[in-house]
Amino acid sequence: MAGVSDVAMRTLSREFGADMTYTEMVSAKGLSYANEKTRQLLELAEGEDRVAVQLFGHEPDVMASQAAWIEEVMGPHLAWLDINMGCPVRKITSKGEGSALMQTPELAADIARCVKNAVQFPVTVKFRRGFAMGEETAPEFAKRMEQAGVDAIAVHGRFAQQMYGGKSDRGTIARVKEAVSIPVVGNGDIRHGSEALTMMEETGCDAVMIGRGAQGNPWIFAEAKAAVAGEAVPPRPSVYEKVEVARRHAKLLSEREGRNIVRMRKHASWYTTGVPRGSEARGRINDCVTFEDFEAVFDDILRVTREFEEAGFYMNNTGL
Ligand SMILES: Cc1cc2nc3c(=O)[nH]c(=O)nc-3n(C[C@H](O)[C@H](O)[C@H](O)COP(=O)(O)O)c2cc1C
């Protein structure tokens, strides 16, 4: 997820049970210009063994050459290459990239074929229910991708024009699964571990992908794994656990990014939903810059939580 799935979030997600994580989407064009910021998106965290890399672009030759370069520099650290054909943001679609490729399926297939021919590693494609509101093209598009040789596909059950509004349609994922014989990853609106199981049961998909549900919430992976394995789903984290993991997230980011970890603000805001006096904490988080700034807010959350408990307020697992 662009701006979200940094090395710290990926490290914690894997630790809590995600089988695989993806880089933020990486511009093939940016890589071809050896853009330093783009290249940094390919860096792994210390101890991160493998990651799937998501590429975006619209030129088959650039996509293929950059995929080959990624394979060469990352070697066994690359799990697989994913091609973004789902991003609905205008900055991307106006260049014919991301979800706009669903409107040019021949070009999309050409890109998939060229990338597949350029690398040894598995190639997957992620796309949406369709581009235009109400026009479901995903099953047909999935077949094209399969014919182009991709190894698996991931489908988010919203139209690109829906952006993130409305609901992700599970029927789409089921129809895509029916249309192809390669593995299908279902995506969209999994907010609780149990929904990973119901998504798999209702659609027949082979795996699930969790995005926003993991923001400030790596526990969702442990919960999803337990639900899918038919085991008891672990209880929601306490305020203490949330703060502990938020602290680790900030530490991991500071080790990576140095003193200025403004990027932690959004993660910290997510971690502090449901903690006592959370909105007050989030107001302060907006001014945090360094690890120490975040530490001070986290310490105060713990202090307030203890005060609440000492005053006899029962703190359930959401902190409410
Ligand atoms: C801030 C943000 C950034 C995202 N960046 C990407 C991206 O780079 N690549 C991608 O395939 N999807 C991206 N997505 C879409 C998610 O991967 C996912 O398909 C979508 O949010 C639906 O799944 P969810 O309900 O589990 O979040 C992004 C979504 C958000 C909210």
The ligand as a Gaussian input file, in Angstrom:
#p B3LYP/6-31G(d) Opt

LIG

0 1
 C       -3.644000       4.394000       1.357000
 C       -3.822000       3.231000       0.426000
 C       -2.782000       2.886000      -0.411000
 C       -2.931000       1.807000      -1.292000
 N       -1.885000       1.482000      -2.113000
 C       -1.995000       0.406000      -2.920000
 C       -0.908000       0.006000      -3.744000
 O        0.160000       0.636000      -3.769000
 N       -1.078000      -1.105000      -4.507000
 C       -2.248000      -1.820000      -4.506000
 O       -2.344000      -2.832000      -5.193000
 N       -3.277000      -1.444000      -3.759000
 C       -3.178000      -0.364000      -2.967000
 N       -4.252000      -0.012000      -2.190000
 C       -5.474000      -0.825000      -2.235000
 C       -5.427000      -1.958000      -1.219000
 O       -4.354000      -2.808000      -1.491000
 C       -6.710000      -2.789000      -1.273000
 O       -6.849000      -3.349000      -2.543000
 C       -7.958000      -2.004000      -0.931000
 O       -7.721000      -1.069000       0.099000
 C       -9.097000      -2.934000      -0.533000
 O       -8.693000      -3.843000       0.462000
 P       -8.862000      -3.570000       2.043000
 O      -10.326000      -3.344000       2.274000
 O       -8.341000      -4.805000       2.688000
 O       -8.072000      -2.335000       2.347000
 C       -4.138000       1.072000      -1.327000
 C       -5.180000       1.432000      -0.473000
 C       -5.043000       2.499000       0.395000
 C       -6.190000       2.863000       1.292000

